[in-house]
Amino acid sequence: MREHDMASWSDATICEHAFENNAEYFNAVAPPIIQTTLFTFPSHADYVRAAAFENDYHIYTRGLNPTTEILGKKMAALERGERAKAFSSGMGAISAVLSSLLQSGDHVLLVNNVYGPTAAYCRALAKFGIETDTVFADEAGQVEAALKGNTKIICYESPSTQMMHMLDVDQIAAIARKHGVLTMTDNTWATPLYQKPLTRGIDISVHSCTKYIGGHSDTVGGVVISSADIIDRVFTFGHQFHGACLGPMEAWLLIRGLRTLQARLALQQTATRAVVAMLEAHPKVRAVHHPFSFTGDQKRLAEKYLTGYTSLLSFELDTRDPALVSKVVDACRLFRIGVSWGGHESLILPQYNGKNLDQLRASHIPPELIRVYVGLESADDLVPDLEAALDGL
Ligand SMILES: *Cc1c(COP(=O)(O)O)cnc(C)c1O
């Protein structure tokens, strides 16, 4: 495929064909896994020329690798970003962005609940003289009020981790521009198919490809998408120094995952609608956190910013005894107990562990909260499984 053909392609076609130059590899319909550590040169002069531009030439796989580049280019095209860089995990991507862009004396503002290790990493940066605060905000004005003179970057997820709280992304982008602050969002929940933050003026979008992009619970990976300038900085510092490079085999599995992303998400959206409807009607459930269940301003934001809804949600048991969360998850048969999500199998996991009430309260997470991931099984089996577990209370 020629790159100029792609300018008008829609997302599904990008997933299937973009940046795959089949004619270069026997017209095979799957790209080769270029499983090599290094690339050689016809002359020393050629090597010297390439070595001056490590992010443009194939020199060493902890730099550029042709298979990994296909994944990065597809993700950049899907997010409408200038460039992307793939990493060996989502945390590899997130820590590379933050370590590349921040320096001693800077301040990070986290908005609402972000992925736990992201928040923990930001707090750990205190040993390098970087401050972190979290603001729990319903409106962008509260985010603006929490900015400091040294705030360098605003990090958020919309919907947020655990509580699925949406932000007004346009307003966040406007505030950041006004104050000369960068913005980074973790778009793992929506995937590039259902939300494109860079088109809203957000500077940096990161993903854990371990979730929906891989889609089969068998590959760990991450990616960051941004302007060429920011990706070059992240490449030079966070990628080359910290070395969390994605292996060619993993990149190939993630390229394969992208091929079915649209189809999987559509099926999961339908099953999620059924699970949410059951939960909303169940007498043991106090609240459901998912766009299908939103009302008022949250519903307006979901309709404005998301073009589809994925299948991770949470709900609150209507009880004052948080220990009951264990009873519900233990009673499920199809929903399995485990971390992560985005694969074929449905999962369930409460946050409460018997001894973290203070921590949950500080994060504005009710202890009776249970997170649910709706996988690719039939809703005809999933809904009764969860319903029976709740009925048993
Ligand atoms: C899983 C996850 C990450 C971390 O990704 P890894 O690939 O596990 O390192 C980051 N953000 C979100 C929202 C996640 O769900």
The ligand as a Gaussian input file, in Angstrom:
#p B3LYP/6-31G(d) Opt

LIG

0 1
 C       -2.820000      -1.664000      32.376000
 C       -2.830000      -0.205000      32.311000
 C       -1.648000       0.529000      32.252000
 C       -0.288000      -0.117000      32.347000
 O       -0.002000      -0.882000      31.242000
 P        1.007000      -2.118000      31.286000
 O        1.021000      -2.579000      29.874000
 O        0.434000      -3.109000      32.250000
 O        2.320000      -1.597000      31.759000
 C       -1.735000       1.895000      32.133000
 N       -2.916000       2.516000      32.090000
 C       -4.083000       1.860000      32.158000
 C       -5.356000       2.618000      32.095000
 C       -4.082000       0.472000      32.274000
 O       -5.230000      -0.185000      32.341000

